[in-house]
Amino acid sequence: MTFVRACGLGELEEDTPKRVELDGTPVSIVQTEGEVFAIHDICSHANVSLSEGEVDDCHIECWLHGSRFDLRSGKPDALPATRPVPVYPVKIEGDDVLVSLTQES
């Protein structure tokens, strides 16, 4: 599994998504509840950026229609989205947040 640097840990604010692009793939990096997550940044219901939404209880909410996605699994738990979005493995090395574009789900 190949990991690439997404951002610095110091660049993240708790519960505030950060949009990055890795090899042309939009990814939202989220630090919440003591962990860092990487989730595909495009809502599976509407072609909008999830990083513009809010984070709460380990979920990210699409700002357009209110679909919520679990940051751990990518699965939606609120309509209108019914399809999950990919989540990606994350590891922290020093101050670097590294992400592998190999999907976990």
All heavy atoms as an XYZ file, in Angstrom:
802
protein
N       0.856     -1.176      0.000
C       0.000      0.000      0.000
C       0.903      1.240      0.000
O       1.785      1.360      0.822
C      -0.893     -0.031      1.245
C      -2.004      0.945      1.213
S      -3.155      0.850      2.627
C      -3.713     -0.815      2.549
N       0.648      2.126     -0.920
C       1.439      3.346     -1.045
C       0.703      4.514     -0.410
O      -0.468      4.754     -0.703
C       1.701      3.665     -2.532
O       2.351      2.550     -3.130
C       2.548      4.903     -2.679
N       1.397      5.222      0.469
C       0.831      6.393      1.126
C       1.479      7.652      0.564
O       2.675      7.654      0.258
C       1.069      6.335      2.637
C       0.169      5.367      3.353
C       0.472      4.020      3.395
C      -0.998      5.803      3.958
C      -0.353      3.119      4.047
C      -1.835      4.918      4.620
C      -1.512      3.574      4.659
N       0.692      8.721      0.427
C       1.194     10.017     -0.006
C       0.822     11.061      1.038
O      -0.185     10.925      1.739
C       0.647     10.428     -1.394
C       1.135      9.473     -2.474
C      -0.865     10.491     -1.400
N       1.636     12.101      1.123
C       1.362     13.164      2.085
C       0.145     13.961      1.637
O       0.082     14.443      0.512
C       2.562     14.095      2.225
C       2.379     15.146      3.296
C       3.601     16.074      3.377
N       3.517     16.971      4.502
C       2.796     18.093      4.530
N       2.089     18.464      3.469
N       2.792     18.856      5.609
N      -0.834     14.092      2.534
C      -2.039     14.863      2.244
C      -1.944     16.281      2.799
O      -2.369     17.238      2.155
C      -3.268     14.165      2.815
N      -1.384     16.395      4.015
C      -1.259     17.690      4.669
C      -0.462     17.497      5.951
O      -0.105     16.381      6.304
C      -2.634     18.296      4.976
S      -3.637     17.350      6.142
N      -0.215     18.589      6.637
C       0.415     18.525      7.943
C      -0.653     18.412      9.019
O      -1.742     18.979      8.894
N      -0.351     17.683     10.064
C      -1.291     17.527     11.169
C      -1.668     18.890     11.751
O      -2.824     19.129     12.112
C      -0.687     16.618     12.241
C      -1.603     16.061     13.303
C      -2.773     15.301     12.696
C      -0.830     15.171     14.253
N      -0.709     19.805     11.795
C      -0.951     21.142     12.315
C      -1.880     21.981     11.454
O      -2.378     23.013     11.890
N      -2.126     21.548     10.218
C      -3.037     22.265      9.321
C      -4.500     21.937      9.600
O      -5.397     22.604      9.095
C      -2.731     21.915      7.857
C      -1.370     22.344      7.384
C      -1.098     21.827      5.978
O      -1.975     22.002      5.101
O      -0.019     21.238      5.763
N      -4.736     20.888     10.381
C      -6.114     20.446     10.636
C      -6.685     21.099     11.880
O      -5.994     21.258     12.876
C      -6.145     18.929     10.803
C      -5.681     18.110      9.606
C      -5.667     16.632      9.948
C      -6.550     18.385      8.393
N      -7.947     21.468     11.806
C      -8.686     21.956     12.956
C      -9.734     20.917     13.311
O     -10.347     20.318     12.422
C      -9.381     23.280     12.629
C      -8.427     24.420     12.346
C      -9.180     25.698     12.025
O     -10.230     25.950     12.659
O      -8.724     26.440     11.146
N      -9.934     20.693     14.581
C     -10.917     19.702     15.046
C     -12.282     19.949     14.407
O     -12.786     21.082     14.404
C     -11.025     19.765     16.576
C     -11.921     18.729     17.184
C     -11.294     17.334     17.265
O     -10.082     17.186     17.005
O     -12.032     16.401     17.601
N     -12.861     18.902     13.827
C     -14.208     18.928     13.241
C     -14.354     19.893     12.065
O     -15.475     20.306     11.738
C     -15.269     19.232     14.302
C     -15.356     18.152     15.365
O     -15.051     16.986     15.049
O     -15.718     18.475     16.513
N     -13.228     20.245     11.421
C     -13.273     21.117     10.242
C     -12.611     20.391      9.077
O     -11.397     20.194      9.083
C     -12.544     22.450     10.519
O     -13.157     23.093     11.635
C     -12.611     23.362      9.314
N     -13.392     19.958      8.093
C     -12.823     19.218      6.966
C     -11.832     20.063      6.173
O     -11.995     21.277      6.031
C     -14.036     18.888      6.100
C     -15.224     19.077      6.973
C     -14.833     20.117      7.981
N     -10.800     19.405      5.664
C      -9.813     20.053      4.801
C      -9.788     19.309      3.471
O      -9.524     18.115      3.429
C      -8.429     20.028      5.435
C      -7.353     20.654      4.549
C      -6.020     20.708      5.250
C      -4.950     21.351      4.391
N      -5.225     22.740      4.066
N     -10.080     20.000      2.399
C     -10.069     19.394      1.064
C      -8.650     19.384      0.513
O      -7.949     20.402      0.546
C     -10.980     20.157      0.121
C     -11.012     19.565     -1.295
C     -11.825     20.441     -2.226
N     -11.650     20.051     -3.612
C     -12.477     19.271     -4.297
N     -13.548     18.794     -3.701
N     -12.240     18.966     -5.551
N      -8.247     18.223      0.012
C      -6.974     18.076     -0.682
C      -7.239     17.289     -1.952
O      -8.279     16.639     -2.094
C      -5.908     17.356      0.189
C      -5.599     18.159      1.444
C      -6.327     15.953      0.540
N      -6.303     17.364     -2.872
C      -6.398     16.564     -4.081
C      -5.157     15.696     -4.155
O      -4.032     16.199     -4.104
C      -6.538     17.456     -5.309
C      -7.147     16.707     -6.457
C      -7.778     17.611     -7.481
O      -8.688     18.386     -7.130
O      -7.349     17.521     -8.643
N      -5.364     14.386     -4.248
C      -4.268     13.429     -4.288
C      -4.349     12.665     -5.599
O      -5.327     11.947     -5.837
C      -4.345     12.469     -3.101
C      -4.381     13.115     -1.713
C      -4.598     12.063     -0.645
C      -3.094     13.885     -1.460
N      -3.360     12.839     -6.439
C      -3.354     12.184     -7.753
C      -4.667     12.398     -8.497
O      -5.214     11.474     -9.104
C      -3.070     10.686     -7.610
C      -1.667     10.407     -7.078
O      -0.751     11.225     -7.339
O      -1.488      9.389     -6.408
N      -5.209     13.614     -8.421
C      -6.438     13.950     -9.121
C      -7.718     13.525     -8.418
O      -8.811     13.743     -8.927
N      -7.604     12.927     -7.238
C      -8.768     12.477     -6.474
C      -9.069     13.459     -5.348
O      -8.199     13.721     -4.515
C      -8.509     11.080     -5.864
O      -8.233     10.158     -6.921
C      -9.707     10.596     -5.070
N     -10.280     14.022     -5.293
C     -10.632     14.925     -4.203
C     -10.876     14.138     -2.918
O     -11.641     13.171     -2.902
C     -11.909     15.606     -4.688
C     -12.513     14.632     -5.647
C     -11.375     13.857     -6.259
N     -10.197     14.556     -1.854
C     -10.282     13.862     -0.569
C     -10.517     14.896      0.522
O      -9.921     15.971      0.516
C      -8.974     13.078     -0.281
C      -9.028     12.400      1.078
C      -8.704     12.059     -1.383
N     -11.380     14.558      1.456
C     -11.605     15.398      2.627
C     -10.888     14.755      3.812
O     -11.117     13.592      4.128
C     -13.109     15.506      2.911
O     -13.332     16.347      4.016
N     -10.011     15.511      4.454
C      -9.278     15.051      5.631
C      -9.960     15.663      6.847
O     -10.180     16.880      6.896
C      -7.797     15.484      5.593
C      -7.146     15.115      4.255
C      -7.037     14.919      6.781
C      -7.031     13.647      3.982
N     -10.300     14.820      7.815
C     -11.040     15.291      8.985
C     -10.391     14.769     10.262
O     -10.159     13.569     10.394
C     -12.514     14.821      8.955
C     -13.263     15.329     10.173
C     -13.198     15.264      7.676
N     -10.114     15.692     11.182
C      -9.648     15.315     12.517
C     -10.829     15.487     13.466
O     -11.384     16.582     13.598
C      -8.489     16.201     12.950
C      -7.929     15.831     14.301
C      -6.713     16.672     14.666
O      -6.392     17.651     14.010
N      -6.038     16.270     15.711
N     -11.216     14.370     14.102
C     -12.336     14.409     15.034
C     -12.204     13.273     16.030
O     -11.681     12.209     15.701
C     -13.696     14.325     14.295
O     -14.750     14.534     15.225
C     -13.899     13.012     13.587
N     -12.637     13.500     17.228
C     -12.651     12.486     18.282
C     -11.295     11.796     18.442
O     -11.205     10.590     18.660
C     -13.760     11.464     18.018
C     -15.135     12.096     18.002
C     -16.265     11.109     17.784
O     -16.021      9.888     17.794
O     -17.398     11.570     17.601
N     -10.210     12.576     18.275
C      -8.868     12.050     18.488
C      -8.307     11.233     17.343
O      -7.253     10.621     17.482
N      -8.997     11.182     16.213
C      -8.533     10.425     15.059
C      -8.548     11.303     13.811
O      -9.200     12.344     13.784
C      -9.421      9.203     14.815
C      -9.381      8.174     15.926
C     -10.203      6.943     15.564
O      -9.822      6.250     14.601
O     -11.219      6.713     16.234
N      -7.833     10.834     12.786
C      -7.833     11.525     11.500
C      -8.391     10.556     10.463
O      -7.990      9.389     10.396
C      -6.419     11.989     11.102
C      -6.438     12.645      9.724
C      -5.858     12.957     12.142
N      -9.319     11.048      9.652
C      -9.996     10.243      8.640
C      -9.803     10.872      7.265
O      -9.644     12.089      7.145
C     -11.494     10.169      8.932
C     -11.816      9.544     10.254
C     -11.982     10.331     11.385
C     -11.941      8.169     10.378
C     -12.273      9.767     12.614
C     -12.233      7.589     11.605
C     -12.397      8.388     12.718
N      -9.867     10.028      6.234
C      -9.839     10.493      4.846
C     -11.029      9.862      4.131
O     -11.208      8.640      4.151
C      -8.537     10.091      4.173
N     -11.852     10.711      3.521
C     -13.059     10.250      2.844
C     -13.150     10.963      1.509
O     -12.731     12.119      1.382
C     -14.307     10.524      3.739
C     -15.557      9.873      3.182
C     -14.500     12.011      3.982
C     -16.733      9.840      4.168
N     -13.674     10.263      0.499
C     -13.834     10.874     -0.823
C     -14.639     12.162     -0.662
O     -15.632     12.190      0.071
C     -14.544      9.894     -1.762
C     -14.511     10.308     -3.185
N     -13.363     10.263     -3.943
C     -15.480     10.785     -3.989
C     -13.630     10.688     -5.166
N     -14.910     11.022     -5.213
N     -14.219     13.213     -1.328
C     -14.799     14.530     -1.061
C     -16.050     14.850     -1.884
O     -16.558     15.950     -1.801
C     -13.745     15.618     -1.272
C     -14.196     16.950     -0.714
O     -14.737     16.986      0.412
O     -14.041     17.969     -1.417
N     -16.546     13.895     -2.654
C     -17.732     14.172     -3.464
C     -18.905     13.315     -2.961
O     -18.801     12.098     -2.854
C     -17.477     13.873     -4.959
C     -16.274     14.678     -5.472
C     -18.718     14.164     -5.794
C     -16.426     16.185     -5.380
N     -20.009     13.970     -2.661
C     -21.219     13.298     -2.193
C     -21.699     12.297     -3.245
O     -21.672     12.599     -4.446
C     -22.307     14.340     -1.916
S     -23.881     13.621     -1.373
N     -22.147     11.131     -2.803
C     -22.628     10.108     -3.739
C     -24.030     10.422     -4.275
O     -24.485      9.801     -5.227
C     -22.632      8.731     -3.064
O     -23.528      8.699     -1.973
N     -24.708     11.389     -3.690
C     -26.050     11.764     -4.147
C     -26.008     12.945     -5.104
O     -26.710     12.975     -6.103
C     -26.940     12.103     -2.943
C     -28.229     12.745     -3.332
N     -28.447     14.106     -3.223
C     -29.365     12.223     -3.847
C     -29.665     14.380     -3.648
N     -30.243     13.262     -4.029
N     -25.183     13.918     -4.787
C     -25.066     15.118     -5.614
C     -23.582     15.418     -5.787
O     -22.778     15.156     -4.898
C     -25.768     16.299     -4.948
N     -23.217     15.944     -6.883
C     -21.813     16.203     -7.203
C     -21.327     17.473     -6.505
O     -21.017     18.467     -7.150
C     -21.645     16.304     -8.722
C     -20.196     16.320     -9.137
O     -19.335     15.805     -8.434
N     -19.928     16.926    -10.276
N     -21.278     17.433     -5.175
C     -20.822     18.577     -4.388
C     -19.769     18.115     -3.381
O     -19.704     16.947     -3.004
C     -21.982     19.295     -3.658
C     -22.974     19.869     -4.649
C     -22.675     18.381     -2.686
N     -18.970     19.056     -2.931
C     -17.866     18.780     -2.020
C     -18.353     18.547     -0.595
O     -19.022     19.400     -0.006
C     -16.889     19.959     -2.044
O     -15.878     19.782     -1.094
N     -18.005     17.387     -0.037
C     -18.360     17.103      1.358
C     -17.569     17.971      2.326
O     -18.027     18.240      3.442
C     -18.124     15.628      1.677
C     -19.072     14.639      1.005
C     -18.657     13.210      1.327
C     -20.508     14.896      1.421
N     -16.389     18.422      1.924
C     -15.559     19.219      2.836
C     -16.178     20.573      3.161
O     -15.729     21.255      4.065
C     -14.149     19.402      2.277
O     -14.181     20.122      1.076
N     -17.219     20.941      2.440
C     -17.923     22.187      2.744
C     -19.016     21.977      3.791
O     -19.672     22.924      4.214
C     -18.519     22.777      1.466
C     -17.452     23.198      0.473
C     -18.037     23.740     -0.809
O     -19.124     24.359     -0.761
O     -17.418     23.538     -1.860
N     -19.202     20.724      4.212
C     -20.234     20.407      5.195
C     -19.694     20.414      6.610
O     -18.531     20.728      6.862
N     -20.553     20.029      7.542
C     -20.195     20.022      8.956
C     -19.877     18.612      9.430
O     -20.379     17.625      8.881
C     -21.342     20.598      9.783
C     -21.601     22.059      9.494
C     -22.690     22.649     10.374
O     -23.167     21.964     11.303
O     -23.076     23.795     10.118
N     -19.042     18.538     10.470
C     -18.662     17.269     11.080
C     -19.283     17.193     12.467
O     -19.208     18.149     13.243
C     -17.122     17.142     11.171
C     -16.722     15.900     11.946
C     -16.519     17.149      9.778
N     -19.898     16.030     12.760
C     -20.493     15.821     14.071
C     -20.593     14.324     14.323
O     -21.041     13.571     13.441
C     -21.887     16.454     14.137
C     -22.522     16.316     15.499
O     -21.861     16.633     16.507
O     -23.689     15.871     15.559
N     -20.186     13.891     15.488
C     -20.340     12.499     15.905
C     -19.747     11.525     14.879
O     -20.368     10.545     14.502
C     -21.822     12.198     16.156
C     -22.021     10.890     16.893
O     -21.128     10.488     17.660
O     -23.080     10.269     16.685
N     -18.534     11.825     14.410
C     -17.789     10.990     13.462
C     -18.513     10.829     12.118
O     -18.390      9.810     11.448
C     -17.451      9.641     14.072
S     -15.831      9.056     13.531
N     -19.299     11.845     11.745
C     -20.003     11.882     10.467
C     -19.735     13.227      9.792
O     -19.520     14.232     10.476
C     -21.511     11.733     10.655
C     -21.917     10.362     11.045
N     -21.761      9.881     12.325
C     -22.477      9.354     10.331
C     -22.199      8.639     12.383
N     -22.639      8.292     11.184
N     -19.771     13.214      8.468
C     -19.689     14.457      7.713
C     -21.004     14.627      6.967
O     -21.540     13.666      6.416
C     -18.465     14.467      6.755
C     -18.247     15.849      6.162
C     -18.581     13.386      5.684
C     -16.888     16.025      5.496
N     -21.543     15.830      7.008
C     -22.848     16.103      6.408
C     -22.688     16.888      5.119
O     -21.969     17.890      5.076
C     -23.720     16.910      7.379
C     -25.104     17.162      6.854
C     -25.994     17.873      7.857
O     -25.769     17.723      9.069
O     -26.913     18.578      7.418
N     -23.360     16.431      4.079
C     -23.371     17.163      2.815
C     -24.194     18.437      3.006
O     -25.343     18.381      3.459
C     -23.965     16.292      1.714
S     -24.087     17.146      0.124
N     -23.602     19.551      2.671
C     -24.256     20.842      2.915
C     -25.469     21.066      2.017
O     -26.355     21.841      2.353
C     -23.252     21.981      2.712
C     -22.729     22.053      1.299
C     -21.620     21.420      0.801
C     -23.302     22.767      0.215
N     -21.475     21.697     -0.538
C     -22.507     22.530     -0.927
C     -24.425     23.582      0.080
C     -22.778     23.069     -2.168
C     -24.698     24.127     -1.170
C     -23.882     23.871     -2.271
N     -25.551     20.356      0.877
C     -26.617     20.646     -0.074
C     -27.962     20.024      0.311
O     -28.978     20.711      0.347
C     -26.207     20.180     -1.476
C     -27.148     20.562     -2.614
C     -27.313     22.083     -2.704
C     -26.625     20.004     -3.928
N     -27.965     18.730      0.619
C     -29.229     18.049      0.914
C     -29.263     17.376      2.279
O     -30.249     16.744      2.632
C     -29.536     17.004     -0.163
C     -29.763     17.579     -1.511
N     -28.951     17.292     -2.584
C     -30.688     18.451     -1.967
C     -29.381     17.954     -3.637
N     -30.425     18.667     -3.296
N     -28.164     17.451      3.047
C     -28.179     16.932      4.409
C     -27.820     15.470      4.576
O     -27.960     14.932      5.673
N     -27.386     14.791      3.514
C     -26.937     13.403      3.678
C     -25.738     13.383      4.612
O     -24.880     14.265      4.554
C     -26.537     12.803      2.330
O     -27.658     12.670      1.500
N     -25.685     12.366      5.487
C     -24.570     12.222      6.423
C     -23.829     10.927      6.125
O     -24.456      9.889      5.904
C     -25.085     12.182      7.863
C     -25.552     13.514      8.385
C     -26.250     13.405      9.740
N     -25.756     12.362     10.610
C     -24.925     12.563     11.642
N     -24.519     13.777     11.925
N     -24.544     11.555     12.400
N     -22.492     11.002      6.151
C     -21.657      9.844      5.871
C     -20.757      9.553      7.066
O     -20.132     10.469      7.613
C     -20.789     10.094      4.634
C     -21.599     10.317      3.392
C     -22.012     11.595      3.028
C     -21.959      9.253      2.585
C     -22.758     11.808      1.887
C     -22.718      9.447      1.440
C     -23.120     10.729      1.089
N     -20.686      8.279      7.438
C     -19.812      7.847      8.525
C     -18.369      7.970      8.062
O     -18.003      7.436      7.005
C     -20.148      6.398      8.887
C     -19.459      5.936     10.144
O     -18.219      6.094     10.248
O     -20.145      5.395     11.025
N     -17.547      8.672      8.812
C     -16.149      8.876      8.438
C     -15.345      7.583      8.487
O     -14.314      7.468      7.838
C     -15.499      9.925      9.344
C     -16.005     11.350      9.157
C     -15.504     12.251     10.284
C     -15.564     11.894      7.804
N     -15.803      6.604      9.251
C     -15.079      5.330      9.372
C     -15.374      4.386      8.211
O     -14.517      3.631      7.786
C     -15.435      4.647     10.690
C     -15.012      5.456     11.915
C     -15.716      4.934     13.144
N     -17.145      5.257     13.023
C     -17.859      5.836     13.952
N     -17.322      6.141     15.103
N     -19.129      6.100     13.766
N     -16.609      4.422      7.703
C     -17.021      3.448      6.690
C     -17.444      4.069      5.363
O     -17.509      3.375      4.349
C     -18.189      2.611      7.217
O     -19.351      3.425      7.340
N     -17.779      5.357      5.375
C     -18.291      6.007      4.173
C     -19.767      5.769      3.926
O     -20.348      6.303      2.991
N     -20.405      4.968      4.787
C     -21.813      4.638      4.591
C     -22.712      5.814      4.979
O     -22.482      6.461      5.994
C     -22.190      3.405      5.411
C     -21.504      2.152      4.917
C     -21.871      0.954      5.746
C     -21.130     -0.268      5.231
N     -21.328     -1.427      6.099
N     -23.748      6.055      4.168
C     -24.696      7.123      4.511
C     -25.657      6.663      5.595
O     -26.024      5.490      5.646
C     -25.432      7.372      3.195
C     -25.402      6.052      2.502
C     -24.091      5.408      2.898
N     -26.041      7.577      6.457
C     -27.046      7.230      7.461
C     -28.193      8.226      7.465
O     -29.010      8.235      8.372
C     -26.431      7.072      8.856
C     -26.010      8.378      9.481
O     -26.058      9.429      8.804
O     -25.633      8.370     10.664
N     -28.235      9.064      6.439
C     -29.348     10.009      6.286
C     -29.603     10.207      4.791
O     -28.661     10.351      4.021
C     -29.033     11.343      6.959
N     -30.856     10.169      4.426
C     -31.233     10.392      3.034
C     -30.968     11.839      2.647
O     -30.857     12.688      3.527
C     -32.715     10.045      2.853
C     -33.054      8.576      3.069
C     -34.566      8.382      3.029
C     -32.373      7.683      2.048
N     -30.812     12.128      1.385
C     -31.213     11.304      0.262
C     -30.127     10.343     -0.266
O     -30.414      9.525     -1.122
C     -31.584     12.320     -0.810
C     -30.707     13.490     -0.521
C     -30.552     13.521      0.977
N     -28.905     10.401      0.225
C     -27.864      9.490     -0.265
C     -28.159      8.063      0.169
O     -28.585      7.823      1.300
C     -26.498      9.916      0.249
N     -27.930      7.131     -0.735
C     -28.111      5.711     -0.424
C     -26.837      4.917     -0.704
O     -26.734      3.774     -0.266
C     -29.273      5.105     -1.241
O     -29.011      5.281     -2.637
C     -30.595      5.764     -0.864
N     -25.885      5.489     -1.433
C     -24.628      4.812     -1.756
C     -23.500      5.372     -0.894
O     -23.414      6.590     -0.692
C     -24.275      5.012     -3.226
C     -25.227      4.344     -4.194
C     -24.763      4.473     -5.645
N     -23.996      5.673     -5.930
C     -24.506      6.789     -6.459
N     -25.779      6.871     -6.754
N     -23.732      7.826     -6.690
N     -22.618      4.502     -0.415
C     -21.474      4.982      0.366
C     -20.470      5.711     -0.514
O     -20.496      5.595     -1.742
C     -20.868      3.695      0.932
C     -21.296      2.623      0.004
C     -22.630      3.045     -0.559
N     -19.603      6.468      0.122
C     -18.462      7.079     -0.559
C     -17.200      6.380     -0.049
O     -17.180      5.869      1.078
C     -18.383      8.607     -0.321
C     -19.570      9.317     -0.955
C     -18.308      8.944      1.149
N     -16.161      6.324     -0.858
C     -14.932      5.648     -0.433
C     -14.274      6.336      0.760
O     -14.304      7.574      0.884
C     -14.022      5.740     -1.663
C     -14.935      5.993     -2.815
C     -16.081      6.787     -2.255
N     -13.707      5.521      1.630
C     -12.828      6.018      2.683
C     -11.442      5.434      2.425
O     -11.313      4.386      1.794
C     -13.325      5.665      4.097
C     -14.651      6.357      4.391
C     -13.467      4.175      4.288
N     -10.423      6.131      2.898
C      -9.050      5.761      2.590
C      -8.232      5.586      3.869
O      -8.442      6.319      4.840
C      -8.410      6.834      1.713
C      -9.212      7.159      0.471
C      -9.966      8.315      0.388
C      -9.232      6.284     -0.616
C     -10.712      8.613     -0.744
C      -9.969      6.569     -1.751
C     -10.706      7.738     -1.817
O     -11.458      8.024     -2.937
N      -7.283      4.648      3.854
C      -6.408      4.457      5.015
C      -5.572      5.707      5.287
O      -5.104      6.376      4.360
C      -5.509      3.287      4.606
C      -6.221      2.608      3.487
C      -7.013      3.670      2.795
N      -5.387      6.006      6.570
C      -4.605      7.163      7.011
C      -3.551      6.686      8.001
O      -3.815      5.820      8.834
C      -5.505      8.205      7.718
C      -4.675      9.340      8.307
C      -6.551      8.741      6.765
N      -2.368      7.260      7.908
C      -1.386      7.072      8.968
C      -0.685      8.401      9.207
O      -0.592      9.244      8.318
C      -0.419      5.932      8.672
C       0.523      6.125      7.528
C       1.399      4.875      7.390
C       2.386      5.005      6.249
N       3.234      3.810      6.121
N      -0.236      8.569     10.431
C       0.444      9.798     10.846
C       1.917      9.463     11.055
O       2.251      8.526     11.771
C      -0.144     10.356     12.159
C      -1.669     10.494     12.077
C       0.512     11.669     12.542
C      -2.178     11.427     11.017
N       2.780     10.234     10.412
C       4.226     10.101     10.608
C       4.761     11.481     10.965
O       4.792     12.367     10.113
C       4.911      9.546      9.368
C       4.629      8.084      9.136
C       5.422      7.490      7.974
O       6.163      8.237      7.299
O       5.273      6.282      7.744
N       5.133     11.642     12.223
C       5.566     12.962     12.679
C       4.403     13.919     12.579
O       3.350     13.704     13.180
N       4.567     15.000     11.794
C       3.497     15.980     11.587
C       2.790     15.760     10.256
O       1.949     16.547      9.858
C       4.054     17.406     11.658
C       2.950     18.466     11.593
O       1.956     18.340     12.333
O       3.060     19.399     10.759
N       3.124     14.688      9.549
C       2.540     14.443      8.234
C       1.337     13.511      8.316
O       1.394     12.459      8.965
C       3.571     13.820      7.290
C       4.685     14.791      6.922
O       4.439     16.017      6.933
O       5.795     14.317      6.619
N       0.265     13.904      7.631
C      -0.900     13.044      7.460
C      -0.736     12.376      6.098
O      -0.693     13.043      5.073
C      -2.216     13.849      7.505
C      -3.409     12.952      7.228
C      -2.361     14.556      8.842
N      -0.612     11.057      6.124
C      -0.405     10.286      4.916
C      -1.680      9.503      4.601
O      -2.317      8.942      5.496
C       0.769      9.327      5.074
C       2.088      9.962      5.527
C       3.139      8.893      5.746
C       2.575     10.984      4.518
N      -2.017      9.451      3.318
C      -3.233      8.776      2.877
C      -2.889      7.840      1.735
O      -2.094      8.177      0.861
C      -4.295      9.806      2.405
C      -5.512      9.125      1.814
C      -4.703     10.715      3.552
N      -3.500      6.664      1.755
C      -3.399      5.736      0.641
C      -4.715      5.785     -0.122
O      -5.781      5.696      0.482
C      -3.137      4.313      1.134
O      -3.188      3.421      0.030
N      -4.643      5.912     -1.426
C      -5.873      5.959     -2.226
C      -6.455      4.574     -2.448
O      -7.460      4.427     -3.126
C      -5.620      6.668     -3.550
C      -5.375      8.165     -3.410
C      -5.150      8.800     -4.780
C      -6.503      8.854     -2.683
N      -5.858      3.567     -1.846
C      -6.460      2.239     -1.821
C      -7.674      2.331     -0.908
O      -7.546      2.720      0.245
C      -5.473      1.184     -1.279
O      -4.305      1.205     -2.086
C      -6.098     -0.186     -1.286
N      -8.844      1.996     -1.432
C     -10.081      2.153     -0.662
C     -10.198      1.085      0.418
O      -9.905     -0.074      0.186
C     -11.288      2.067     -1.571
C     -11.353      3.161     -2.591
C     -12.556      3.004     -3.486
O     -13.508      2.318     -3.162
N     -12.506      3.654     -4.623
N     -10.653      1.519      1.590
C     -10.982      0.580      2.662
C     -12.394      0.051      2.497
O     -12.726     -1.023      2.912
C     -10.820      1.226      4.038
C      -9.384      1.447      4.408
C      -9.216      1.909      5.841
O     -10.129      2.533      6.395
O      -8.145      1.636      6.396
N     -13.259      0.878      1.928
C     -14.635      0.434      1.679
C     -15.168      1.110      0.443
O     -14.596      2.006     -0.083
C     -15.533      0.755      2.871
O     -15.649      2.146      3.056
